[in-house]
């Protein structure tokens, strides 16, 4: 394998579980030339801590881990041939206003809009990160949705954005978090949905897109 690394530091693993650790900082790049012998479905496994952009061919993935553990890309298809696997660290800036629901003014949640509040109770609960989280509960037996919408976020063409949420739930029939983008000539268009169709009970889980 032809491993190329720039602007990285090599240190000994303080836990003794690995021989060495590679520290990637802003501007660091690690590249690996790979030859695919057979066309097929592949995944990339990366052991690390932090947020990383993984690129191979025209495929780009964002991987995140809060501890030194393995992360995996979704399965993807590659044809037979030569590729360069490129890994770069990402510096994350949270663009969401009041992301962990800590800021309330006169009983109103700052930076968020509550839509269709009928049959729903919006209250505060123990947080995943910080002191609070937003709890949505209902006793309605009818199929209906409650919309909790953030303020619009300005984005720039050509840049990669990571969307992440933390959810725990109990006795849930279905969930989904839609991510939409606004085009001046087309209006709002849905890009994707995360935490789709979660049911039942679950402790805190992280969902990324």
Secondary structure, 3 states (H helix, E strand, C coil): CEEEEEEEEEEECCCCCCCEEEEEEEEEEEEEEEEECCCEEECCEEEEEEEEEEEECCEEEEEEEEEEEEEECCCEEECCEEEEEEEEECCCCCCCCCCCCCCEECCEECCEEEECCCCEEEEEEECCCCCEEEEEEECCCCCCCCEEEECCCCCCCCCCCCCEEEEEEEEECCCCEEEEEEECCCEEEEEEEECCCCCEEEEEEEEEC
